[in-house]
Amino acid sequence: MSSIAPRAIVAGLLLFSAFGPDAAESRSLSSGLTVSFGRVGYSTNGAIICLGFCGYWGRVTVWKDGQVLDGKIYSRVSRSEAAHFRSILRPFRPTGRFAYVDPSRTLPNSCPVKVKWPADHRGRQPVTCGSYFEEPLFEAVKEALKAVHLDFPAL
């Protein structure tokens, strides 16, 4: 057996692992555009009150190549559909020195609708935070999800 055969086997295994079912799982969430939404309740006086656990219950990440992660389920859309998803949300991308501030880190219930943008060259992700009452952002998130064949979960 020549010395080329072991190299070919190793190359084949590496190639298989790169395109196998676990390839999407190794993809970095920080390189995709993530939309997440949390459960909140509202009292009669307008104050936000948790209904049980107020953590995130919906999370969708879309990458430029069309890979989609909905919760724990991977799927694929076309590159143009992924681009349409990004273009719908682009007007809400934050800029300036507060672009990286995520109020939900200190006040977990303050940001039920969140958009995390792909990381910049320093590894920081800009964050857009909103509520279900902020019509433009909430409607844009629902439209963006439709662009990748997903529905906003029932509240």
N, C-alpha and C positions, 0 to 999 in steps of 0.2 A: 504494500500500500504506500502510495507516495505521501509526501508531506502536505500536499494540496488538499487531500481528502479531509483531514481534521479541521483545516481552516474553512473548508466549504460547509462542514457540519456546523461549526460555530457560527458562521455567517448566516446560515439558514435558520438556526435557532434565534439569533438576534433579530433577523427579519421577521420571523413569525411572532416573536414577543412584541415587536413594535407595532404590528397590525392586528394582533389578537384581540379578544374581547376585553382584556384588561387595559388596553392602550388608552382608552378614554379616561379610565379611573386615575391614571397617573398625570393627566392634564392638570395644570395649575388653575385653580379657580380665579386667581388674581389676574390671569391673562384674558379672561372673558368678561362680558358685561352681565352683571347679576342683578336681578330684580327680586326683592323679597317683600313679604307682607306678613304682618302679625295680627293676632287677635286682640281686639280691644272692645270695650263696652262703653257706653255713654250714659251718664245719669241724666235726670231731668234738668239739672242746673247747668249742664254742659261740661262738667268735669269728666275727665277720662278715668274710668275705673276698669281694672282687670276683671275678666271673666275667667277665673281659673288661672291656668298658666298663660302668661302673656308673651311667651317666646314666639319665634317665627314659625309659621305653619305652612308657608308657601315660599319656595325658592326656585328660581329658574335662572340658569346661566347659559348664555349663548356665545359661542366663539365665532370668529370671522369665517372659519371654514365651514360653518353650518352645523357643527356638533352642538347638541342641546342636552342639558342636564336638568331634568324636571324632578326635583326631590332626589330620588336615587335611580331614576330611570333615564337611560341615555337613548337619544334618538338623533336623527339627522334631518336637516332641511337644506335647501339649496343655498349657495353662497349669496344669491340675490335676495332670498328671504331673510337671511341673517343680516344682510346690509340694510334691508328695509326695517328690521327690528331696531337696529342701531340708529337709523335716520329718524325714526319716530321719537326716540328718546333724546337725541342730540341737543335739542333746544334747552333741555333741562340740565345739561352738564355744567357743574359749578366751576367757577374760575376764581382766581384771586387767592388771598392768603387763608380764607376759611373753607376752601374747597375740600380739604382733607378732614374737617371737623365732623365727627359722627356723634351727635348728641345721644344716640342710643347706647353708647358705651357707658355713660354715667347715669342716664335716665332711660332704662330699657323700654319703657312704654311711650316714649316721646316720638318715636319714628315708625309708625306702623307700615308705611310705604317707603321702601328704601331702594335706591339704585346705586350699585357700586360699579364704578367704571374700571376698565383695565388699568393695571398699575403703570405708573410712569417709570422713567429711567432710574429713579431712586427706590422703586418698589412700593411707593405710596399710592393708594387708590382714592381718587376723589369720590365723595359720597353726596348724593342728593337725598334729602330727607323730606318726607311729607306725610300728610294724613289723608284719610278718606274724604275729608271735607275740602281739600285743595283740588278742586275740579280739574284744572289743566293737567297736573301731574298724574292724578289717579286715572283720568280718561286716557292719557298717553300710554300708561302702563297697560291698561286693558287692550288698547289698539295694538301695541307692540306684541303682546302675547298672541293676539289673533294672527299677526304676521308670521308667527312660527307655529301656527295650528294648535294653540293652547287657549283655554278659557280661564278667566280669572275665577278662582274658587268662590263658592257662595259664602257670604259672610254670615 
